[in-house]
Amino acid sequence: MALERDKHAAERARLTLGEGELGELYRRMVLIRRFEDKVAEMYSRGKITGFCHLYAGEEGVAVGAIYALYDKDYVVSTYREHGHCLAKGASARSVMAELFGKVTGLSRGHGGSMHLFDQTVRFMGGYAIVGGGLPLAVGLGLSCQYKEEPEVVCCFFGDGALPQGAFHESLNIASLWKLPVIFICENNFYGMGTMVQNAVSQEELYHFAESYKMPGVRVDGQDVLEVYAAVTEAATRAREGDGPSLIEAVTYRYRGHSMSDPAEYRSKREERIWQERDPIKNLRRRMMQANPGAEARLETIDREVSEVIDDAVRFADESPEPGLEELGKYVYSSEQE
């Protein structure tokens, strides 16, 4: 049942989206890129500490996928989740404050970079255990089906999760019960520093869908419109009761696995090749070709996003630190309470 992606899918998606919608896709990708660049700066200045995994370069996947969803649909992510959380609608202020460890953060500073969570926008968390979000996404899908709700669940994970038993168990159950789950593998070619071909026996990861009798497709993750088209199709299938889908989005992270990883296992030539396929530049180029007058609007978006990011940093920096009374909260439960 594996399907090859129609090479004209992205163009069809562009034709169905107006200039305003394309501008919104651009805005969301630029927001994530500028946010991550600023996080790297704040980390180097000691404002952010601990583990921190940046999403720069992969914006086309998060934005294209989540733009194809409804507001009430659920999203489950990994520890590299800043981009998914922002794309789902969490405020840059709250996310930045969480990274700063402040009480104004999404989890009052308790979660940090790897554990963002915002139920108000149905972003159901980033999970530090590789593949850990997959069974939870299946549980959410079962809940939607059991309560006969129209929502779907979009679950993001990296190529490093495919050797995990949780991946296979989750796809198996989701297929057996025809759950409304969209599995999106962000294949950036490296699980930490290990190349995917040295860790996964299947070279084309979307072919795993065949074993579990669900549609599988590979898309260009650097093309936000191609991702949008694929997820739109998968979401339609899920809402109609036809079960899950597996989407392999081929993408690339510009930075190392984490802020402590210099990424010396990659060549500079490889990095340059992928930066030439930058998802933000790709969409900007496409919009300019369709309407040369769009440049002024895009530059306005760039300025507005920069202001949002500066405001987020200022808000996080000025927010109060958690008090000592916060230290034991949400860790233990007292029977007396």
Summary of the structure (lengths in Angstrom):
residues: 337
radius of gyration: 19.5
end to end distance: 52.9
largest distance: 66.6
contacts: 1186
relative contact order: 0.18
helix: 50%
strand: 12%
